[in-house]
Amino acid sequence: MAETAQIPAWVAVAPRAVVDCHWIAHQVAAEVGRASIHGEVCSILDWVTTDPPDEAAVHSRVVGDDTSTLAWLLGFTPVPPIELPRRNPDGTVVTVDQVTAEFLAGKTGMPEQRRDAENRAREQVARWRRLASLVPH
């Protein structure tokens, strides 16, 4: 985010998620164009972080525009407006082993289940790593 960007106090989601959303939206919008969902997310996040509106102004815009970005920022929904990398508390992207364990929870762990879980986990984690690579450190 720009040096002057601010995350308002009323934002309910973790600051790391807001930063991820900002950078990923800007990077993807630069590739696919501002007339995409990523461009819409850029517009909202730029408005909110450049000259932070008060919470009342945001609530009125959510009612008027029904935007998923603002609903997410306000904590009305846990689902971000675009896919974000899933991170550990230390900011690292979750590992294939972590995701595989989640996929195998409640299953017998038979070899074919394990292979399927590992393959799905590798694909998901690769996607999250690619998204995380769009966020400057």
Order of alpha helices (4+ residues) and beta strands (2+ residues): alpha-alpha-alpha-alpha-alpha-alpha
